[in-house]
Amino acid sequence: MADEKKQIYHERQKLQFCLLHALNNLFQEKDAFTRNKLDEIAEKLVLEDPYKGNWTPLSAIFKPHHNSLTGNYDVNVLVVAVEGKGKKVIWHDRRNKASSIDLDESESKLTGIVLNVPVKRYGGIWKSRHWVSLRKINGVWYNLDSDFESPYSFKSIQDLRGFLDDAINGGTEVLLVKDDD
């Protein structure tokens, strides 16, 4: 088991770059994405937006799809990034339980699951969201949360389904990353 964990790529959290870490963890590659690449995607989304908002002095930092200093990328950046890898994002209907997700689907069809988790810090004063990747590697599902010291393996599919159901009930958005067939 220890050897298995050494083979699993796991980036740790820095600033608000959880989407960057989640994507690299999902694709199991150090530079599957870089800060520059995600910034480029975010900037391109702004340029292509026909409903650009009004510029303010804060617009230099708080951009529509990310914070230029700390990261904090939105779902639009995730979708474009994943599509650039030949994959697609399918938003899981939160009215359905995790039992509606085919977790036994081959790793070549279901690349993984990305969660957007609501987070409260500093006694609930600061509310934000955190990106987390789940992926099946060598037949075992792992939580590759960049806030974790190391990947966490789920003991069974039922354990993963319970985790996902609890996450959904807590307001987490579940996105499936699949092959774009």
C-alpha positions as CSV (number, residue, x, y, z in Angstrom):
1,M,0.0,0.0,0.0
2,A,2.8,2.4,0.8
3,D,4.4,1.7,-2.6
4,E,1.0,2.4,-4.2
5,K,0.8,5.8,-2.6
6,K,4.3,6.7,-3.8
7,Q,3.2,6.2,-7.4
8,I,0.2,8.5,-6.9
9,Y,0.8,12.1,-7.9
10,H,-0.5,14.5,-5.2
11,E,0.0,18.3,-5.1
12,R,-0.5,20.2,-1.9
13,Q,-2.4,23.4,-1.5
14,K,-0.8,26.9,-2.1
15,L,-2.8,30.1,-1.8
16,Q,-6.1,29.7,-3.6
17,F,-4.8,27.5,-6.4
18,C,-6.9,24.5,-5.5
19,L,-8.3,24.2,-9.0
20,L,-4.7,24.0,-10.4
21,H,-3.8,21.4,-7.8
22,A,-7.1,19.5,-8.3
23,L,-6.5,19.3,-12.1
24,N,-2.9,18.2,-11.8
25,N,-4.0,15.6,-9.2
26,L,-6.9,14.5,-11.5
27,F,-4.6,14.1,-14.5
28,Q,-1.8,12.7,-12.3
29,E,0.8,14.9,-13.8
30,K,2.9,17.7,-12.2
31,D,2.4,20.2,-15.0
32,A,-0.8,19.0,-16.7
33,F,-1.7,22.6,-16.0
34,T,0.3,25.6,-14.8
35,R,-0.8,28.9,-13.2
36,N,0.0,30.6,-16.5
37,K,-2.1,28.2,-18.5
38,L,-5.1,28.7,-16.2
39,D,-4.6,32.5,-16.3
40,E,-4.6,32.3,-20.1
41,I,-7.9,30.4,-20.1
42,A,-9.5,32.8,-17.7
43,E,-8.3,35.8,-19.7
44,K,-9.6,34.2,-23.0
45,L,-13.0,33.7,-21.3
46,V,-13.2,37.4,-20.5
47,L,-12.3,38.4,-24.1
48,E,-14.9,36.0,-25.5
49,D,-17.7,37.2,-23.1
50,P,-20.2,39.4,-25.0
51,Y,-21.5,40.8,-21.7
52,K,-18.3,42.2,-20.3
53,G,-18.9,44.1,-17.1
54,N,-17.7,47.6,-16.3
55,W,-14.1,48.1,-15.4
56,T,-13.3,49.3,-11.9
57,P,-9.9,49.7,-10.2
58,L,-10.5,46.3,-8.5
59,S,-10.9,44.6,-11.9
60,A,-7.1,44.3,-12.1
61,I,-7.2,41.8,-9.2
62,F,-10.7,40.4,-9.0
63,K,-11.3,39.2,-12.6
64,P,-14.5,37.5,-13.7
65,H,-13.0,34.0,-13.7
66,H,-10.2,34.2,-11.2
67,N,-8.3,36.3,-8.7
68,S,-5.1,37.4,-10.4
69,L,-3.1,37.3,-7.2
70,T,-4.2,34.2,-5.4
71,G,-5.9,32.0,-8.1
72,N,-9.4,31.1,-7.0
73,Y,-10.5,30.0,-10.5
74,D,-14.2,29.3,-11.3
75,V,-16.0,26.4,-13.0
76,N,-15.7,28.0,-16.5
77,V,-11.9,27.7,-16.3
78,L,-12.3,24.0,-15.2
79,V,-14.5,23.2,-18.1
80,V,-12.2,24.8,-20.7
81,A,-9.1,23.2,-19.2
82,V,-10.7,19.7,-19.2
83,E,-12.0,20.1,-22.7
84,G,-8.5,21.0,-23.8
85,K,-7.4,17.6,-22.6
86,G,-10.1,15.9,-24.8
87,K,-12.4,15.3,-21.8
88,K,-15.9,16.7,-20.9
89,V,-17.4,17.8,-17.7
90,I,-20.8,16.5,-16.7
91,W,-22.5,18.3,-13.9
92,H,-24.1,15.7,-11.5
93,D,-27.7,16.5,-10.7
94,R,-27.7,17.1,-7.0
95,R,-31.2,15.9,-6.7
96,N,-29.9,12.4,-7.3
97,K,-27.8,10.4,-4.9
98,A,-24.3,9.1,-5.7
99,S,-25.9,5.8,-6.6
100,S,-26.7,7.3,-9.9
101,I,-23.0,7.7,-10.8
102,D,-21.4,4.6,-12.4
103,L,-18.3,4.4,-10.2
104,D,-17.4,1.1,-11.7
105,E,-17.0,2.6,-15.1
106,S,-13.5,2.0,-16.6
107,E,-10.8,4.5,-15.8
108,S,-10.6,5.2,-19.5
109,K,-14.2,6.4,-19.6
110,L,-14.6,8.1,-16.2
111,T,-11.3,10.0,-15.7
112,G,-12.5,11.1,-12.2
113,I,-14.7,13.4,-10.2
114,V,-14.1,17.0,-9.3
115,L,-15.9,18.4,-6.2
116,N,-16.5,22.1,-5.5
117,V,-16.9,22.1,-1.7
118,P,-18.3,25.0,0.4
119,V,-15.8,26.0,3.0
120,K,-16.2,28.1,6.2
121,R,-13.1,29.4,7.9
122,Y,-12.4,31.7,10.8
123,G,-15.5,30.7,12.7
124,G,-17.7,31.0,9.7
125,I,-16.8,34.6,8.9
126,W,-15.1,33.7,5.6
127,K,-17.0,31.6,3.2
128,S,-15.4,30.2,0.1
129,R,-15.3,27.1,-2.1
130,H,-12.6,24.5,-2.5
131,W,-11.8,22.2,-5.6
132,V,-11.1,18.6,-4.9
133,S,-10.3,15.7,-7.2
134,L,-11.3,12.1,-6.7
135,R,-9.9,9.5,-9.0
136,K,-9.7,5.7,-9.4
137,I,-6.1,4.6,-9.7
138,N,-5.2,0.9,-10.2
139,G,-8.8,0.0,-9.3
140,V,-8.9,2.0,-6.0
141,W,-10.7,5.3,-5.6
142,Y,-8.7,8.1,-3.9
143,N,-9.5,11.5,-2.5
144,L,-6.7,13.7,-3.8
145,D,-7.6,16.8,-1.8
146,S,-4.7,19.3,-1.9
147,D,-5.4,20.2,1.7
148,F,-4.6,16.6,2.7
149,E,-1.0,15.5,3.7
150,S,-1.4,12.6,1.3
151,P,-4.1,10.9,-0.8
152,Y,-6.9,9.1,1.1
153,S,-8.0,5.8,-0.3
154,F,-11.7,4.8,0.0
155,K,-12.1,1.3,1.5
156,S,-15.0,0.4,-0.9
157,I,-17.4,1.8,-3.5
158,Q,-20.0,2.1,-0.7
159,D,-17.6,4.2,1.4
160,L,-17.1,6.5,-1.6
161,R,-20.9,6.7,-2.3
162,G,-21.5,7.6,1.4
163,F,-18.8,10.3,1.2
164,L,-20.4,11.7,-2.0
165,D,-23.9,11.6,-0.6
166,D,-22.7,13.5,2.5
167,A,-20.9,16.0,0.3
168,I,-24.0,16.6,-1.9
169,N,-26.1,17.0,1.2
170,G,-23.6,19.6,2.5
171,G,-23.9,21.7,-0.7
172,T,-21.0,20.3,-2.7
173,E,-21.2,20.4,-6.4
174,V,-20.2,17.2,-8.2
175,L,-18.7,17.2,-11.6
176,L,-17.8,14.1,-13.6
177,V,-14.8,14.2,-15.9
178,K,-15.3,11.7,-18.7
179,D,-14.0,10.9,-22.1
180,D,-15.4,13.1,-24.8
181,D,-16.8,10.5,-27.1
